[in-house]
């Protein structure tokens, strides 16, 4: 995980053992592209935090963001994962209450 300094807080998540892909993703040109995307999105919604995932091609893909008011905006995939986690937690709580 890499944090880019500044506002909003930007998190870059790299899930790979291939250092070449990580170094490719950390090039100035790739980081500038992220900053430009965040600036564009910030015109529409005030962002507190944004997260990007590293693809196997060394590009950063938007994952989710959290607005300054606490709302979450993300990809369909991350929303589904969140719903599954909440469902699992809910089932776990119901089992413990029995």
Beta strands, then each sheet from edge to edge (+ up, - down):
strand 1: 2-4
strand 2: 9-13
strand 3: 47-54
strand 4: 60-67
strand 5: 72-74
sheet 1: 1+ 2- 3- 4+ 5-
end
